[in-house]
């Protein structure tokens, strides 16, 4: 009778374990089911230094979402949702804080008709909001206007998709 020594047994077990872990191809992203007021769709937006993930936010016009904004970076970030006018207003307002002394982020504001949606998140923090997407939305973006962040790439487009679509089915804006 031939016995397998301990090193061969370990190698055999390791190979069996690795083979058992192979689950095949990565599953596709499931189709988007539009959120409703009583059951909002959860959408994650991760702010890093100096980018957002995902690189495109897919939303269904008229749906209600529960937006989780997570700051995975080391600095304070914000997620401003709005069209080009809203983004320009916040960029201008935040530019006024450039050179402020260290400490809490200075309070800034814009005219109510240019406010859009603004979520400020400190490092390691998560802020959740419920939002009903407009039914006939203009071109919207998410941007961070802490001085220098927008110019360094903290901006992503919002892509409006039909319910039941998968991100791979929809052309990139």
C-alpha positions, 0 to 999 in steps of 0.5 A: 500500500502506498501512503501519501506523505504530509506535504502531498496531503496538504497540496492535495487538500489545497488543490481541492479547496481552490477547485471548489472555490471556482464558481465560474463567471462573475454574475451580471449586474441585475436589472434595475428595478425602479424604487417606489415611495414605500420601497426606495431602491438603494443606491451607493455613491462612494466618495474617495480622494478625488473620485466617485464610485460608480463612475456613472450613476444609473437612475430611473426617471420618477423613481424613489431612491435611498442614496447612501453617500459614503466618504471613503477618503481622508478629506471632507467631501460633498455630493451635489446633485444638479444640472450645470447651473447648480454645479457652477453655483456650488463651485463659486460658493465653495471657492470663497472658502479657499484659504480658510483657516484649518478647522471645520468646513466653513458654512456656504450656501447658494440661492434656493433655486440653484441649491439642487441636493447637497450632502456633506460627508466627513471622512469615514461617514455615511449619510443617507437621503431619500430622493424622488428623481424628477420624471422629466430630468435635465442633464444631472451630475454629481459633483464635489465642490470642496475647493479643488476637488471638482477640478481634480475629477470629483464629478460623475454623470447621472444616466437616466435608464428605463426600468429593467435595464442593466448598466451594460445595456445602456450606452455611456453618456 
